[in-house]
Amino acid sequence: MHVNVQLRFNSATGQEAPYYRLKESYRDVRGHVHSLIVLNIGFEPCLKPLQVKRIARALTMRFQ
């Protein structure tokens, strides 16, 4: 699992802000890579990049 971060317009603040999604990558039977959005976290202005990585790592370890 990994966290995908995109800059998106946040209508609540009227500014662009990071939007977080927890994604899982996998290969199908033909070997093509796909990704699945596991959780839309959304806008979290208080999160720092290191915190996001730690959350993703903890969730990955929990669901392995």
Backbone as JSON, one array per atom type, in Angstrom:
{
  "sequence": "MHVNVQLRFNSATGQEAPYYRLKESYRDVRGHVHSLIVLNIGFEPCLKPLQVKRIARALTMRFQ",
  "N": [[0.84, -1.18, 0.0], [0.33, 2.27, -0.55], [0.48, 5.84, -0.17], [-1.24, 8.19, -2.02], [-0.84, 11.43, -3.13], [-2.43, 14.32, -4.12], [-2.68, 17.6, -5.48], [-5.51, 19.41, -4.96], [-8.46, 21.4, -5.45], [-9.74, 22.81, -2.6], [-12.83, 23.34, -1.53], [-13.72, 24.24, 0.91], [-11.72, 25.85, 1.98], [-11.05, 27.41, -0.15], [-8.7, 27.22, -1.53], [-5.92, 25.52, -3.18], [-5.03, 22.33, -2.0], [-3.32, 19.55, -0.38], [-4.61, 16.34, -1.17], [-5.39, 13.28, 0.12], [-5.05, 9.79, -0.58], [-5.31, 6.37, 0.13], [-3.75, 3.75, -1.43], [-3.59, 0.6, -3.15], [-1.42, -1.37, -5.01], [-1.44, -3.79, -7.6], [-0.95, -6.76, -9.63], [-2.59, -8.06, -12.49], [-3.79, -11.19, -13.94], [-2.56, -11.18, -16.4], [-0.32, -9.76, -15.96], [-0.44, -7.02, -15.94], [-0.21, -3.86, -14.37], [-2.24, -2.55, -11.83], [-4.1, -0.21, -9.82], [-5.79, 0.18, -6.75], [-8.07, 2.11, -5.02], [-8.08, 2.19, -1.67], [-8.84, 3.7, 0.49], [-10.25, 6.88, 0.71], [-8.8, 9.44, 2.07], [-8.84, 12.2, 2.14], [-8.81, 15.8, 2.57], [-6.38, 16.82, 4.75], [-5.09, 19.05, 6.54], [-3.36, 19.16, 8.73], [-1.6, 17.05, 8.62], [1.71, 15.87, 8.22], [4.23, 15.04, 5.75], [5.87, 12.86, 6.67], [4.28, 11.74, 8.66], [2.15, 10.78, 7.13], [3.44, 8.77, 5.66], [4.12, 7.03, 7.75], [1.59, 6.24, 8.65], [0.62, 4.89, 6.37], [2.5, 2.82, 6.24], [2.0, 1.47, 8.66], [-0.66, 0.59, 8.23], [-0.25, -1.07, 6.04], [1.36, -3.1, 7.18], [-0.46, -4.07, 9.02], [-2.48, -5.25, 7.46], [-1.27, -7.28, 6.03]],
  "CA": [[0.0, 0.0, 0.0], [1.03, 3.55, -0.54], [-0.39, 7.02, -0.11], [-1.2, 9.04, -3.2], [-1.15, 12.81, -2.75], [-2.7, 15.2, -5.25], [-3.15, 18.94, -5.15], [-6.88, 19.6, -5.44], [-9.11, 22.59, -4.91], [-10.54, 22.56, -1.4], [-13.88, 24.36, -1.52], [-13.88, 24.76, 2.28], [-10.73, 26.9, 2.22], [-10.91, 28.24, -1.35], [-7.32, 27.11, -2.01], [-5.46, 24.17, -3.48], [-4.47, 21.67, -0.81], [-3.07, 18.13, -0.62], [-5.72, 15.41, -0.99], [-4.73, 11.99, 0.37], [-5.73, 8.52, -0.84], [-4.54, 5.16, 0.4], [-3.92, 2.91, -2.61], [-2.9, -0.68, -3.2], [-1.08, -1.77, -6.37], [-1.41, -5.24, -7.81], [-0.87, -7.2, -11.02], [-3.63, -9.01, -12.86], [-3.27, -12.47, -14.45], [-1.72, -10.9, -17.57], [0.87, -9.04, -15.52], [-0.63, -5.57, -15.99], [-0.28, -3.22, -13.05], [-3.45, -1.78, -11.52], [-4.13, 0.27, -8.44], [-7.12, 0.2, -6.16], [-8.18, 3.06, -3.92], [-8.58, 1.5, -0.48], [-9.45, 4.68, 1.38], [-10.11, 8.3, 0.41], [-8.58, 10.13, 3.34], [-9.34, 13.55, 1.91], [-7.97, 16.93, 2.94], [-5.93, 16.8, 6.14], [-4.04, 20.07, 6.57], [-2.44, 19.02, 9.86], [-0.67, 15.94, 8.41], [3.02, 16.12, 7.61], [4.56, 13.9, 4.88], [6.38, 11.72, 7.43], [3.13, 11.12, 9.33], [1.41, 10.04, 6.11], [4.21, 7.55, 5.38], [3.99, 6.13, 8.9], [0.23, 5.68, 8.63], [0.56, 3.92, 5.27], [3.32, 1.65, 6.63], [1.28, 0.75, 9.72], [-1.8, -0.09, 7.62], [0.29, -2.16, 5.21], [1.77, -4.19, 8.07], [-1.67, -4.6, 9.67], [-3.3, -6.04, 6.55], [-0.49, -8.3, 5.31]],
  "C": [[0.88, 1.24, 0.0], [0.01, 4.67, -0.49], [-0.16, 7.84, -1.36], [-1.62, 10.43, -2.76], [-1.32, 13.63, -4.02], [-3.07, 16.57, -4.73], [-4.52, 19.11, -5.78], [-7.44, 20.86, -4.81], [-9.99, 22.19, -3.74], [-11.57, 23.68, -1.3], [-14.09, 24.97, -0.13], [-12.93, 25.92, 2.56], [-10.58, 27.84, 1.03], [-9.51, 28.2, -1.93], [-7.02, 25.68, -2.43], [-4.79, 23.6, -2.24], [-4.21, 20.21, -1.14], [-4.3, 17.28, -0.28], [-5.11, 14.02, -0.93], [-5.65, 10.81, 0.06], [-4.78, 7.39, -0.49], [-4.82, 4.19, -0.74], [-3.12, 1.62, -2.47], [-2.65, -1.0, -4.67], [-1.02, -3.28, -6.46], [-1.29, -5.53, -9.3], [-1.99, -8.19, -11.3], [-2.98, -10.27, -13.46], [-2.39, -12.28, -15.68], [-0.45, -10.14, -17.22], [0.75, -7.53, -15.59], [-0.81, -5.01, -14.58], [-1.56, -2.39, -12.94], [-3.32, -1.24, -10.11], [-5.58, 0.42, -8.01], [-7.11, 1.2, -5.02], [-8.84, 2.34, -2.75], [-9.34, 2.48, 0.4], [-9.2, 6.09, 0.85], [-10.0, 9.02, 1.75], [-9.1, 11.56, 3.25], [-8.32, 14.61, 2.29], [-7.64, 16.83, 4.42], [-4.78, 17.8, 6.28], [-3.02, 19.89, 7.68], [-1.42, 17.9, 9.65], [0.61, 16.41, 7.74], [3.38, 14.89, 6.78], [5.07, 12.67, 5.64], [5.24, 11.0, 8.16], [2.32, 10.28, 8.35], [2.12, 8.73, 5.8], [4.08, 6.55, 6.53], [2.61, 5.48, 8.96], [0.11, 4.61, 7.56], [1.33, 2.66, 5.63], [2.6, 0.82, 7.68], [0.08, -0.02, 9.15], [-1.35, -1.26, 6.75], [0.66, -3.34, 6.08], [0.55, -4.84, 8.71], [-2.44, -5.55, 8.76], [-2.52, -7.05, 5.72], [-0.76, -9.66, 5.86]]
}
